[in-house]
Every structure is written in structure tokens, then in C-alpha cells.
């Protein structure tokens, strides 16, 4: 078990070191960070749009369900009046 933990920690260290070298590279690190930042902003905007769309859809569905419930109760009253 201890060997696996050491291997995982070692691989994590290698990955972290590689990532730091990639982003802190004096020649192209600034450009790479800018690309990552821009993609993160774009993704954030897309997620925000999707969340608003889901919110609108959920609101519309709830509104429709409320309207359907009202109609069913009105129909029920009409049927009871007809039967009674």
C-alpha cells in the first residue's frame, strides 16, 4: 500500500512540476496563461448562458404545470356539477 501512495505522490509531483514549467516559461508562459484565461472566461460565459437557459426552461415548465393544475381542478368542478 505504501508503494502505491509513493507512486501517486511522485506522479502528482511530476505533473505539478510540468504544469509550472509550462505556465511559468519565460519565453511563452505569458501567452499560454492568456490563452488559458481567455478559454476559462469563454467557458464561464457559456456555462452562465446554459444555466440561464435551464432556469428559464424550469420556470416555464413550472408555470405550465401550475396552469395545467388549475385547469384540471376547473374540469373537476364542472364534472362534479354535471354529475351532481
MDAnalysis code that builds the backbone (N, CA, C; Angstrom):
import MDAnalysis as mda
import numpy as np

u = mda.Universe.empty(252, n_residues=84, atom_resindex=np.repeat(np.arange(84), 3), trajectory=True)
u.add_TopologyAttr("name", ["N", "CA", "C"] * 84)
u.add_TopologyAttr("resid", np.arange(1, 85))
u.add_TopologyAttr("resname", ["UNK", "UNK", "UNK", "UNK", "UNK", "UNK", "UNK", "UNK", "UNK", "UNK", "UNK", "UNK", "UNK", "UNK", "UNK", "UNK", "UNK", "UNK", "UNK", "UNK", "UNK", "UNK", "UNK", "UNK", "UNK", "UNK", "UNK", "UNK", "UNK", "UNK", "UNK", "UNK", "UNK", "UNK", "UNK", "UNK", "UNK", "UNK", "UNK", "UNK", "UNK", "UNK", "UNK", "UNK", "UNK", "UNK", "UNK", "UNK", "UNK", "UNK", "UNK", "UNK", "UNK", "UNK", "UNK", "UNK", "UNK", "UNK", "UNK", "UNK", "UNK", "UNK", "UNK", "UNK", "UNK", "UNK", "UNK", "UNK", "UNK", "UNK", "UNK", "UNK", "UNK", "UNK", "UNK", "UNK", "UNK", "UNK", "UNK", "UNK", "UNK", "UNK", "UNK", "UNK"])
u.atoms.positions = np.array([
    [0.829, -1.186, 0.000],
    [0.000, 0.000, 0.000],
    [0.872, 1.247, 0.000],
    [1.939, 1.248, 0.743],
    [2.811, 2.413, 0.828],
    [3.478, 2.689, -0.511],
    [3.773, 1.675, -1.276],
    [4.396, 1.851, -2.579],
    [3.482, 2.575, -3.547],
    [2.187, 2.243, -3.502],
    [1.224, 2.904, -4.377],
    [1.094, 4.383, -4.026],
    [1.061, 4.679, -2.738],
    [0.946, 6.070, -2.300],
    [2.161, 6.869, -2.753],
    [3.333, 6.279, -2.603],
    [4.546, 6.971, -3.047],
    [4.545, 7.210, -4.545],
    [4.071, 6.231, -5.301],
    [3.998, 6.366, -6.753],
    [3.034, 7.483, -7.137],
    [1.873, 7.515, -6.483],
    [0.880, 8.551, -6.772],
    [1.428, 9.933, -6.436],
    [2.080, 10.062, -5.289],
    [2.669, 11.350, -4.890],
    [3.751, 11.749, -5.874],
    [4.570, 10.800, -6.298],
    [5.629, 11.096, -7.269],
    [5.070, 11.561, -8.603],
    [4.043, 10.861, -9.087],
    [3.426, 11.261, -10.355],
    [2.750, 12.620, -10.237],
    [2.119, 12.882, -9.090],
    [1.492, 14.186, -8.875],
    [2.554, 15.283, -8.875],
    [3.679, 15.002, -8.269],
    [4.779, 15.975, -8.252],
    [5.318, 16.247, -9.644],
    [5.452, 15.197, -10.436],
    [5.919, 15.364, -11.817],
    [4.914, 16.193, -12.605],
    [3.623, 15.898, -12.430],
    [2.586, 16.649, -13.127],
    [2.563, 18.108, -12.719],
    [2.687, 18.360, -11.432],
    [2.709, 19.738, -10.931],
    [3.924, 20.484, -11.459],
    [5.065, 19.848, -11.423],
    [6.285, 20.476, -11.937],
    [6.184, 20.773, -13.420],
    [5.651, 19.839, -14.177],
    [5.483, 20.059, -15.620],
    [4.531, 21.217, -15.885],
    [3.440, 21.259, -15.137],
    [2.479, 22.353, -15.298],
    [3.088, 23.697, -14.974],
    [3.848, 23.751, -13.897],
    [4.514, 25.013, -13.541],
    [5.508, 25.434, -14.612],
    [6.274, 24.487, -15.128],
    [7.227, 24.818, -16.195],
    [6.488, 25.328, -17.427],
    [5.354, 24.720, -17.748],
    [4.587, 25.092, -18.919],
    [4.076, 26.534, -18.793],
    [3.539, 26.877, -17.625],
    [2.937, 28.200, -17.452],
    [3.934, 29.281, -17.043],
    [5.025, 28.908, -16.434],
    [5.991, 29.913, -15.978],
    [7.187, 30.039, -16.925],
    [7.117, 29.411, -18.080],
    [8.159, 29.503, -19.098],
    [8.349, 30.974, -19.476],
    [9.583, 31.491, -19.369],
    [9.812, 32.906, -19.667],
    [9.522, 33.265, -21.131],
    [9.689, 32.318, -22.036],
    [9.523, 32.636, -23.451],
    [8.044, 32.681, -23.862],
    [7.259, 31.679, -23.449],
    [5.875, 31.603, -23.933],
    [4.845, 31.466, -22.823],
    [5.271, 31.533, -21.572],
    [4.356, 31.354, -20.442],
    [3.255, 32.395, -20.405],
    [3.605, 33.656, -20.708],
    [2.610, 34.731, -20.683],
    [1.496, 34.459, -21.703],
    [1.901, 34.043, -22.887],
    [0.938, 33.735, -23.946],
    [0.052, 32.545, -23.535],
    [0.668, 31.517, -22.980],
    [-0.091, 30.333, -22.558],
    [-1.095, 30.687, -21.465],
    [-0.679, 31.499, -20.495],
    [-1.592, 31.907, -19.424],
    [-2.754, 32.718, -19.991],
    [-2.466, 33.579, -20.973],
    [-3.515, 34.378, -21.600],
    [-4.527, 33.484, -22.321],
    [-4.036, 32.470, -23.014],
    [-4.926, 31.544, -23.720],
    [-5.815, 30.812, -22.720],
    [-5.231, 30.327, -21.646],
    [-6.000, 29.610, -20.624],
    [-7.030, 30.545, -19.991],
    [-6.618, 31.789, -19.697],
    [-7.536, 32.762, -19.114],
    [-8.705, 33.045, -20.052],
    [-8.412, 33.257, -21.336],
    [-9.460, 33.547, -22.314],
    [-10.422, 32.375, -22.472],
    [-9.880, 31.172, -22.507],
    [-10.745, 29.992, -22.623],
    [-11.599, 29.812, -21.377],
    [-11.017, 30.105, -20.216],
    [-11.778, 29.988, -18.970],
    [-12.917, 31.008, -18.950],
    [-12.651, 32.234, -19.407],
    [-13.707, 33.254, -19.468],
    [-14.806, 32.833, -20.432],
    [-14.399, 32.330, -21.585],
    [-15.370, 31.896, -22.585],
    [-16.233, 30.759, -22.043],
    [-15.586, 29.794, -21.415],
    [-16.307, 28.663, -20.841],
    [-17.260, 29.137, -19.750],
    [-16.803, 30.080, -18.941],
    [-17.635, 30.625, -17.875],
    [-18.875, 31.299, -18.456],
    [-18.698, 32.063, -19.530],
    [-19.844, 32.709, -20.181],
    [-20.814, 31.665, -20.743],
    [-20.272, 30.634, -21.364],
    [-21.127, 29.576, -21.932],
    [-21.913, 28.861, -20.838],
    [-21.262, 28.585, -19.731],
    [-21.935, 27.922, -18.614],
    [-23.022, 28.835, -18.057],
    [-22.724, 30.133, -17.965],
    [-23.721, 31.092, -17.491],
    [-24.940, 31.131, -18.399],
    [-24.708, 31.156, -19.716],
    [-25.820, 31.161, -20.678],
    [-26.644, 29.888, -20.542],
    [-25.966, 28.757, -20.421],
    [-26.672, 27.475, -20.287],
    [-27.484, 27.451, -18.992],
    [-26.916, 27.965, -17.915],
    [-27.627, 27.984, -16.635],
    [-28.862, 28.869, -16.716],
    [-28.742, 30.031, -17.364],
    [-29.906, 30.906, -17.520],
    [-30.978, 30.239, -18.376],
    [-30.546, 29.531, -19.403],
    [-31.498, 28.830, -20.265],
    [-32.228, 27.737, -19.487],
    [-31.507, 26.995, -18.692],
    [-32.117, 25.938, -17.871],
    [-33.087, 26.568, -16.870],
    [-32.691, 27.698, -16.301],
    [-33.550, 28.386, -15.339],
    [-34.851, 28.837, -15.996],
    [-34.738, 29.416, -17.199],
    [-35.939, 29.852, -17.926],
    [-36.836, 28.654, -18.259],
    [-36.219, 27.579, -18.702],
    [-36.994, 26.381, -19.051],
    [-37.707, 25.823, -17.826],
    [-37.000, 25.753, -16.712],
    [-37.612, 25.247, -15.473],
    [-38.764, 26.153, -15.050],
    [-38.560, 27.463, -15.178],
    [-39.617, 28.412, -14.826],
    [-40.844, 28.205, -15.725],
    [-40.597, 28.065, -17.031],
    [-41.696, 27.852, -17.976],
    [-42.437, 26.547, -17.686],
    [-41.683, 25.495, -17.370],
    [-42.314, 24.214, -17.048],
    [-43.156, 24.316, -15.781],
    [-42.640, 24.999, -14.782],
    [-43.388, 25.163, -13.533],
    [-44.650, 25.973, -13.774],
    [-44.530, 27.019, -14.584],
    [-45.688, 27.848, -14.912],
    [-46.738, 27.014, -15.656],
    [-46.283, 26.201, -16.608],
    [-47.193, 25.333, -17.354],
    [-47.857, 24.303, -16.453],
    [-47.096, 23.744, -15.528],
    [-47.661, 22.759, -14.598],
    [-48.704, 23.414, -13.709],
    [-48.450, 24.640, -13.291],
    [-49.410, 25.365, -12.463],
    [-50.702, 25.613, -13.246],
    [-50.565, 26.021, -14.484],
    [-51.738, 26.258, -15.338],
    [-52.521, 24.964, -15.562],
    [-51.792, 23.879, -15.809],
    [-52.451, 22.584, -16.003],
    [-53.215, 22.168, -14.747],
    [-52.616, 22.366, -13.595],
    [-53.271, 22.031, -12.327],
    [-54.557, 22.829, -12.167],
    [-54.518, 24.116, -12.474],
    [-55.713, 24.959, -12.373],
    [-56.806, 24.437, -13.303],
    [-56.439, 24.087, -14.521],
    [-57.428, 23.587, -15.483],
    [-58.045, 22.270, -15.026],
    [-57.213, 21.382, -14.494],
    [-57.725, 20.087, -14.023],
    [-58.739, 20.307, -12.908],
    [-58.457, 21.204, -11.978],
    [-59.399, 21.460, -10.900],
    [-60.685, 22.104, -11.406],
    [-60.563, 22.978, -12.422],
    [-61.776, 23.554, -13.019],
    [-62.609, 22.469, -13.689],
    [-61.962, 21.570, -14.430],
    [-62.663, 20.459, -15.071],
    [-63.343, 19.571, -14.027],
    [-62.635, 19.347, -12.944],
    [-63.177, 18.516, -11.864],
    [-64.455, 19.150, -11.318],
    [-64.443, 20.451, -11.102],
    [-65.631, 21.148, -10.595],
    [-66.795, 21.031, -11.586],
    [-66.480, 21.195, -12.870],
    [-67.520, 21.091, -13.903],
    [-68.120, 19.686, -13.911],
    [-67.268, 18.684, -13.836],
    [-67.740, 17.291, -13.847],
    [-68.600, 17.028, -12.627],
    [-68.185, 17.507, -11.479],
    [-68.961, 17.297, -10.240],
    [-70.323, 17.968, -10.364],
    [-70.361, 19.172, -10.963],
    [-71.646, 19.875, -11.157],
    [-72.542, 19.096, -12.105],
    [-71.951, 18.536, -13.167],
    [-72.740, 17.780, -14.129],
    [-73.296, 16.495, -13.536],
    [-72.503, 15.832, -12.725],
    [-72.875, 14.555, -12.143],
    [-73.866, 14.771, -10.994],
    [-73.677, 15.814, -10.241],
    [-74.500, 16.031, -9.054],
    [-75.907, 16.463, -9.343],
])
